[in-house]
Amino acid sequence: MTRPHLLALAIASTIIAALGLALVDLPVARWLGAHEQSSLWETAVKILEVPAGITPSAWTMPIVLTGGVLLSLAVARWRDRAPSWMYLALVYLLTRNVMGWGKTLTGRYRPFQWLKLGGGTFGHLGDGVSFPSGHVVAFAGLVLPLALIVPRTRPLLVVVAFIMVARVAVLAHFVSDVFAGLALTAFVAWACAPITAMTPAGAPARR
């Protein structure tokens, strides 16, 4: 994965999210709502939340990433790794914050709420927190920058895809929610690369 790949992913995910909003979200939610959801999806997600730093505390990953930045700047022999740590921390923290504001401002019901209450899916401030998907942002916020700077971690992209499918499968998110989360993270990862002096290939730029 290179920096242009991140931009292409952001654009493609935005288009798919828009198509989901217009054509796919409600029919898929209705179809899933007519079938029993397997508990295996939720179980697998909960297991993956531990290494992703979501559980037992949502503060785990911010602390780890901030600590990595500070240590890499403080210890001379680790200083060449500082751009990578700053890139990881910036992408993760920025996407999590933008995601939180997105949920607050859009007030979108989760599919299971909409199936019970009906009406529009957006505008339910204080009750709706579906758009964009926080789980997708949390996982992609780690995996996408890692895939850019450490090529051998690219197989972890499969985990992001699984999280997207799992969250839709248990009626926690609409299709557009998960693709919006992916689009947000890919765009931030693309935009932040020059700020932290990352080359298109994903390694710290040599001066």
Wavefront OBJ file of the C-alpha trace (Angstrom):
o trace
v 0.000 0.000 0.000
v 1.258 3.469 -0.920
v -0.055 6.944 -0.203
v -1.930 7.141 -3.545
v -3.634 3.848 -2.620
v -4.979 5.524 0.524
v -6.497 8.345 -1.504
v -8.028 5.867 -3.954
v -9.458 3.890 -1.035
v -10.912 7.056 0.491
v -12.580 8.057 -2.780
v -13.923 4.562 -3.514
v -15.255 4.180 0.039
v -16.958 7.573 -0.143
v -18.706 6.585 -3.363
v -19.818 3.249 -1.892
v -21.045 5.001 1.269
v -23.101 7.404 -0.855
v -24.589 4.524 -2.836
v -25.324 2.776 0.445
v -27.200 5.786 1.738
v -29.248 6.030 -1.426
v -29.907 2.403 -2.313
v -28.557 -0.263 0.009
v -28.785 0.634 3.701
v -32.476 0.134 4.380
v -33.056 -3.006 2.257
v -30.013 -4.701 3.807
v -31.144 -3.760 7.319
v -34.640 -5.091 6.662
v -33.267 -8.356 5.260
v -30.910 -8.862 8.198
v -33.676 -7.947 10.628
v -35.810 -10.746 9.243
v -33.106 -13.289 10.130
v -31.505 -14.298 13.406
v -28.080 -12.750 14.000
v -25.335 -15.181 14.979
v -23.590 -14.447 18.273
v -20.296 -15.518 16.673
v -19.947 -12.142 14.976
v -20.111 -10.254 18.271
v -17.856 -12.763 20.022
v -15.159 -12.423 17.367
v -15.347 -8.628 17.498
v -14.986 -8.616 21.282
v -11.880 -10.818 21.016
v -10.331 -8.482 18.456
v -11.118 -5.439 20.591
v -8.449 -6.467 23.109
v -5.351 -6.225 20.856
v -6.905 -3.153 19.194
v -6.931 -1.364 22.562
v -10.693 -0.859 22.685
v -11.204 -3.082 25.716
v -10.778 -3.170 28.645
v -10.275 0.613 28.287
v -10.766 2.963 25.338
v -7.775 4.916 26.658
v -5.334 2.052 26.076
v -4.328 2.878 22.512
v -4.108 6.669 22.973
v -1.767 6.076 25.934
v 0.344 3.546 24.006
v 0.661 5.766 20.932
v 1.381 8.937 22.898
v 3.955 7.040 24.941
v 5.577 5.759 21.754
v 5.874 9.290 20.406
v 7.389 10.649 23.624
v 9.856 7.765 24.024
v 10.993 7.911 20.418
v 11.671 11.633 20.794
v 13.373 11.288 24.184
v 15.708 8.370 23.422
v 18.373 9.270 20.872
v 18.762 5.796 19.339
v 14.982 5.576 18.751
v 14.634 9.055 17.268
v 14.576 7.808 13.676
v 11.331 6.011 14.561
v 9.635 9.172 15.809
v 8.010 10.052 12.446
v 6.351 6.635 12.320
v 5.049 6.933 15.874
v 3.802 10.478 15.215
v 2.057 9.315 12.057
v 0.321 6.445 13.838
v -0.724 8.640 16.746
v -1.937 11.509 14.562
v -4.047 9.305 12.289
v -5.549 7.331 15.161
v -6.350 10.251 17.442
v -7.613 12.545 14.693
v -9.917 9.944 13.166
v -11.316 8.972 16.566
v -12.116 12.610 17.340
v -13.674 13.348 13.949
v -15.680 10.134 14.231
v -16.999 11.171 17.633
v -18.151 14.532 16.310
v -19.688 12.851 13.293
v -21.777 10.596 15.502
v -22.893 13.529 17.627
v -23.826 15.812 14.739
v -25.562 13.262 12.513
v -27.537 11.479 15.238
v -28.153 8.420 13.102
v -30.054 5.475 14.509
v -28.415 2.079 14.455
v -30.240 -0.404 12.211
v -31.768 -2.290 15.144
v -33.157 1.012 16.481
v -34.544 2.042 13.104
v -36.227 -1.331 12.601
v -38.124 -0.813 15.860
v -38.896 2.893 15.572
v -39.081 3.547 11.833
v -38.960 6.998 10.272
v -35.741 8.635 9.119
v -32.378 7.327 10.228
v -30.637 10.705 10.739
v -31.193 13.634 13.070
v -31.863 11.788 16.324
v -29.367 13.749 18.404
v -28.620 12.124 21.724
v -30.106 8.799 20.661
v -28.391 7.941 17.362
v -24.658 7.185 17.243
v -24.337 5.025 14.137
v -22.603 7.258 11.565
v -19.729 6.698 10.988
v -18.748 3.334 12.475
v -16.499 3.756 15.503
v -15.223 0.193 15.323
v -14.130 0.591 11.718
v -12.382 3.867 12.551
v -10.636 2.318 15.566
v -9.314 -0.682 13.636
v -8.568 1.108 10.365
v -6.943 3.957 12.297
v -4.247 1.492 13.316
v -4.104 -0.838 10.339
v -4.041 1.669 7.462
v -1.058 3.701 8.710
v 0.716 0.504 9.742
v 0.186 -0.940 6.259
v 1.817 2.176 4.833
v 4.908 2.256 7.045
v 5.367 -1.480 7.780
v 4.530 -3.464 4.616
v 4.538 -6.849 6.375
v 1.465 -5.764 8.371
v -0.694 -5.481 5.236
v -2.475 -8.822 5.876
v -4.127 -7.058 8.829
v -6.309 -5.267 6.285
v -8.403 -8.449 6.359
v -9.262 -7.632 9.974
v -10.683 -4.254 8.932
v -12.810 -5.940 6.265
v -14.059 -8.475 8.826
v -15.002 -5.722 11.287
v -16.974 -3.953 8.552
v -18.941 -7.094 7.725
v -19.447 -8.043 11.380
v -20.854 -4.685 12.415
v -23.376 -4.752 9.591
v -24.245 -8.401 10.249
v -25.328 -7.724 13.856
v -27.404 -4.663 12.903
v -25.004 -2.334 14.719
v -24.356 -0.313 11.548
v -25.704 0.360 8.105
v -23.517 -0.378 5.086
v -22.857 3.326 4.570
v -21.722 3.695 8.197
v -18.848 1.245 7.819
v -17.724 2.604 4.451
v -17.900 6.165 5.795
v -15.631 5.097 8.651
v -13.188 3.558 6.184
v -13.310 6.629 3.923
v -12.651 8.955 6.861
v -9.659 6.942 8.056
v -8.142 6.475 4.600
v -8.433 10.189 3.864
v -6.843 11.194 7.183
v -4.048 8.638 6.700
v -3.423 10.049 3.223
v -3.519 13.680 4.358
v -1.299 13.212 7.418
v 1.557 11.408 5.674
v 3.360 14.593 4.514
v 2.826 16.292 7.880
v 4.841 13.596 9.641
v 7.441 13.403 6.843
v 6.430 9.997 5.517
v 7.440 9.107 1.968
v 4.861 7.648 -0.492
v 6.356 4.245 0.202
v 5.621 4.732 3.856
v 9.100 5.049 5.347
v 10.405 8.088 7.220
v 11.843 10.550 4.751
v 15.632 10.787 4.796
v 17.057 14.251 5.062
l 1 2 3 4 5 6 7 8 9 10 11 12 13 14 15 16 17 18 19 20 21 22 23 24 25 26 27 28 29 30 31 32 33 34 35 36 37 38 39 40 41 42 43 44 45 46 47 48 49 50 51 52 53 54 55 56 57 58 59 60 61 62 63 64 65 66 67 68 69 70 71 72 73 74 75 76 77 78 79 80 81 82 83 84 85 86 87 88 89 90 91 92 93 94 95 96 97 98 99 100 101 102 103 104 105 106 107 108 109 110 111 112 113 114 115 116 117 118 119 120 121 122 123 124 125 126 127 128 129 130 131 132 133 134 135 136 137 138 139 140 141 142 143 144 145 146 147 148 149 150 151 152 153 154 155 156 157 158 159 160 161 162 163 164 165 166 167 168 169 170 171 172 173 174 175 176 177 178 179 180 181 182 183 184 185 186 187 188 189 190 191 192 193 194 195 196 197 198 199 200 201 202 203 204 205 206 207
